[in-house]
Amino acid sequence: MTVDRCPGVLRPHQAADGAMVRIRIPGGQLTGTALAALGAAADTFGSGVLHLTSRASLQVRGLPPALPPAFEDAITAAGSLPSPTHERVRNVVCSPLTGLSGGRADLRSMVAALDRAVLAEPALALLSGRFLFGLDDGRGDTVALRPDLGYLALDPSRGRIVVGGRGREVPARDAVDELVGLALDFAAAAEPVGAWRVSDLPGWVAGLGGLESVSLPEAELMPLGAVGPHASVAVPLGFLAPEQWRAVVEAAEGGRVVVTPWRGLVVAGAADRLAGLAASGLVASSASPWTAISACVGAPWCAHGRVDTQALVRSAVDPALDDGAEAAWPRTHVSGCERRCGAPVGAHRDLVAPTRDQLLAEVLTHA
C-alpha cells in the first residue's frame, strides 16, 4: 500500500498552482457565516475560489508553499479545524436535505455527535484520510457513495449499520457508538498492513459478527431549484468563484448552508433567492448539461494533467447553453491523466485527456 498523501489544512498538497488544502466539513453542514469566513480566507491567502469535492469537503488552491499561520487561524476561527491530530479523518457525508425536506429521519444531530466521538478517540487519528463515514436518512443517496461505514435510517428511532453491503439493525441512539466501535476495530486491523479503506480488508468484513446481507434503496437524485422553501444549486465543475460564494452568503443571511457530495449547495430558506444565485452562474435546473459533467482540476494547475480540463469542458458546455440546449447529457467525467481524480462513484462515461471534438462526440452520441 502506498503512502496516504490525502491533504488537509495542516498537510497541504504542493500543486503546480501553489499549495492546496482540503477542509473537512462533516455532513456538509455549514452556515452562511462560516462560508463567508472560509471564502474570505481563500480570497486573502489563495485564489479566492472554494473547490467543492465529491465528499462535501472544500479545497482552497493557490496558497503559498509555506502556509501563513494567519490562514490556519482563519480556518480554526471558522470552526473547521477543531483538532490538529484528527483533521484529515473527519470525513462524514450525510443526506444533504436531511431535516429540511423528505427522508425518514433528521440526522443533523447525528452528524455532530459522530464528529465529536471521532475527535474524542486518539486511535482514530490513525485512519486514512480516505476513510469515509456515511449517514443516510433513508433516501439512499449517501449509501450509494459506498462509505466504509454507514448508517441507513429506517425511521427516526432505528436504522441499519452498513459495512461492505452487509448490515444489522440498531436503535438510532446507539448508531454513533456502533460506528465508532467498528472504526476503532478497523483502525487496529488496518494499521499494521497500511490499509486505507474497508474494501482493502475483505477478511476484516467477513469476520464481523451479526451482519447479514442488506437490500439498499435506490438512490434518490439530488433535486435542483426550489425544494420547498429551500434553494438547491449545482456548482459547475465544483469551482465556487468569489462572486458565487458571496451570492450564497447573501442568500443564506447567516443561516444553514449544506455542501453536497455532488458539488452543489443547499441554502436553507432561500428559494426566493434562486434568481440571484443563478445570475452568479450557479445551476438551478436539473436539465442543465452542468449536472452531468465533471472534471479533475487538470493542467496547468496539476502537474500530471495533459490537458486543461476546465477550459475543455467549458468550451463544450457554454455553447450548448448559449443555444438554449437542455438535452440529457450522459454522466461524463473528464480527466487530465490516468489517475482520474474526482471521478464519480456511479456509472459514467470516462474520458482521459480527450480533444474537444472527442468530448462532444462522446456526449452527443450518447445523449
N, C-alpha and C positions, 0 to 999 in steps of 0.2 A: 504494500500500500504506500503511495507517495505521500509526501508531507501535506497536511491540510493548510493551505495558504488562504483560506477564506478570510477576506478582510473584515476589519472592524473599525471603530473610531481610533482605538489605540494601536491598531496594527494596520496601517494604510497599505494599499497596493500601489506600487510605483508604476504608473501607466505612461504612455507616450505623451499624454497631455498634462502630466503632473500627478501628484498623489490623489488617490481615490479612497474614500472611506465609505463604509456601509453602516447605516444607523438602523438598529433593530427597533421595530415598532410593534410590540406584541399585539396580535389580533388586528393590526392596522389602526388601532384606536388612538386618535389624536383629538385635539381641539384646534379651532382656528387660531387661538393664541399661540399654541405650541408650534403650529405650522408656520406662523409668521416668524417666530424666533429661529426655527431651522432654516427658513428661506433667507432670513437676514444674515445668518452665519455663512450660508453658501454664497451670498452676494458679496459679503465683506472679504472673505478669505479664498473663495474659489470662483467657479464660472458663473455662479448665480442660479444655475439650473439644479432642480431636485429630480433625480432619476428614480422612478418607481421600479421595483423589482417584482419578480413573479412570486415572491414570498411576502409581499406587502411591506417590504423594507424601503428605505430611502438611501440613495447614494449621492454623495457630493464629489464632484470631479474638479480638476484644475487647481488643486491645492498646492502649496509649496511642499517640496520634498520633506522638509522637516516641519511638522505641523506646529503652528504657533500655539502656545499654551492658551491664548485667549479663545482660539477656536474650540478646544476641548472644554474650556469653561462655559462657552456658549451652549454647547450640546448638553452639558450637565445641567445648566440652568433651565433648559427647555424640558428637562425630565427624561431625557433619552440616554443617559449614561449613569444609571444608578449603581453600577458595580464594575470596577476595572477588571475583575477576575472572570466575571460571567457575561460580559457584554456580547460576546460572539455566540453564546448559546441561548439567547433569548428569542429563539425562532419559534414563534407561535402564530399560525394562521387560524382565522375564525370566519365563519359565515358573515360577510360584511353587513348584511341587513338585519342581523340578529338584534332583537329588541326594538327595531324600527319598523319592520314590515315582514309579516309572514314568519315561517319557521315554527317549530314545535316547542321551543324554549328560548328564553333570553339568556345568552351565555356571556354577556359582557362582564358580569362579576366573576365568572369562572376564569376568564382571561386574566384578570388582575390577580386572582388567587393563585393561579398556576405560575404566573411570573414571580410572585413573591416566594412561592415554595421552591422554585428553581434557584432563585438567588440565595435562599437560605441553606442550600446543600453544597458544601465545599466540593464534594466529589463530582458534582455535575459540571464543574468548570472543565473537567477532562473531556466532555463531549466534543465532538467535531462541530465546527461552525456550520456544517451542512445538515446536522441532525434537526428534524422538524417535528414539532407537535402540531396537531390539527384538532380544532374544536368545531364540530358541525352541528348546527341547530336543527338538523333533521331533513334539510332540503337536499343533502347530498353533494353540495358544492365543494366543501372542504375535503371530505374523504376522497373525492375524485382526484385530489392532488397527491394522493399516496403518501401521507405523512408517515413518519416512522412509528409514532404512537398517536392514536386518535381517540376521540370521544364522539359518538353519534347519538344525539338526543332522540329518545323515543317519545317523551313528553316532558313537562317541566320537572318531574321528580325522578326520572330514571333515564338511563341510556346504555349504550354498549361501548366498552373499551375495545378498540380495534387495533390489531397488530398483524401486519402481513396477511390480510384477508381473513383472519380468524378473530374471534372476539368472545366477550362474555358480558352479561348484563350486570350493571351496578347501580346503586342509588346515586343520584346526581351529587348528593352531599359527599360521597366518597370518591368521586371521579378524580379530583386533583391528587389525593393521596395515592390512588391506584397508578396514575400516570407517573408520578414522581418515583414511586417504588419500582416500577418497571424501568424507568430511565436509569436509576441507580444500579439496578441489576445489569442492564445493558452496558453501562459505562465500565463496570468491573470486568465484564467479559470482553469488551472491545479494546480496552487499553493495552493489554499485552500483545495483541495482534495488529493494532493500529487501524481497526475497523471504524468507518465513519457512520454508516447507516445500518438500519436493521436488515436491509437486504444483503448486506455483506456477511451476515452471520445467520444463515438459514437454520443452522443447528441450534442456535440460541432460541429462535422462534419455535422450532419443533419441540424443544424441551420445556416450554412453558405449559403449566398445567391449567386445566379448567377452561380451555379455549375450544370453541367449535367453529366450523365454517359459518360465515355470515353472508347474507344477501344484502348488498348495499343498494340504496335507492339510486335511480337515475338522476344525475346531477341536473339541477335547475340552472338555466342560463342566467347570467347576471343581467338584469334589465337596465336599460339606459333611458334617460329622460326623467319625467316626473314619476316617482314611486310614492304614491300618497302625497304627503306634504314635503317629501324629501327630493333632492336632486341627485341623480346618478350620472356621472360623465366618465368617458374614457379619455386617456391622455395619449395622443398619438406617439407611438414608439416609446412611451413611458417617460419622455423628457418634458418635465413641467417647467416651462420657462418662467422667468421672473414676473412677466405681466400676467401669466396664468395663475401662479400661486398667490399673487396679490389679489386677483379676482376671486379666488376661492376664499381667501381670508376675509375679504369684504363681504362675500355672501354668507359666510358662516357666522359673522358677528360674535366671534369668541366661542361659539357652540361646537357641537361634535362634528368632526371630520373623520371619515374612515378611508384608509388606503386599502384598496382591494388587491388580491393576488393576480388580477387580470389587468394590472396597470391602469386602474381607474380610481375614482374618488366618489364617495357618498358624502354629500353635505346636508346635514340634518336640517329640516325646516326651510330649505332653500329652493323649493320647487318654483317659487315665483321669481327666482333669480336666474333661471336657466338661460334666458336670452343673453344676459351679460356674460355668463360662463361660456356659452357657445361663441359669443363675439370675440372672446380671448383666444379661440382656437381649440377649445375643448369640445369633445364629441358627445352629443346628446341623443343621437339616433343609432339604434341597433343595426340599421341598414347601411351605415357608412362603411366603405372599404377599410377604414382605420380600425374597425373592430375585428377584422380578420387577418391583419398582417402585423408581424412583429419582426424585430431585427436585433442583432447584437450591436454593440457600440461601433465596431468597425474602424477602419482607417479614417483619418490619421490618428485617432485618439488611442487606438490599441495597436501595439507593435506587431501583433500577429495578423492583423487584418490585411487582406489583399485588395479589398475594395472599400469605398466609402459607402457603407450600407445605408446610413441615414439619408444621404443625398440620393442614392439609388432608389430607395423606396419612395421617397417624396416625389421624385421625378415620374414615378408611375402613378401614384395616388392623386397628386394635385391636379393633373389634367382631367382625371376622371371626375373629380369633384367639381371642377370648373364646368364640365359638360353636364352636370346635374345627375351623374350616374350614381345609383344606389343599388347596383346589382349585388347579388350574394356571392362575393368572392370566396374562394376556398380558404380555409385556415392555412396560412403560409408563414414560415419563418425563414428569414434571410440571414445567413451567417457569413462573416468575412473570412473564416477559416474552418478547418475540420473540427475545432473544439466545440462549435455550435453553442456558444454561451447564450443563456437566456431562452433556450428553446422551450416551448410549452410541453406539458406532460402528455396531453391527449394526442389524438391523430392529427397530423398536419402535413402539408407539403414542405419538404426540406430542401432548401436551395443554398448551396455553398458558392460564394463569390460569383454569382451569375452576372451576365450583362443585363442591361435594361430590357433588351429585346427578349432575352430568355425569361426574365421575370414576367413581363407582360404576356408572353406566350403561355407560361405556366398558369397564371391566374385567370386569363381569359378563356383558355381551353377548358378549364375545369369549373368555370363559374356556372 
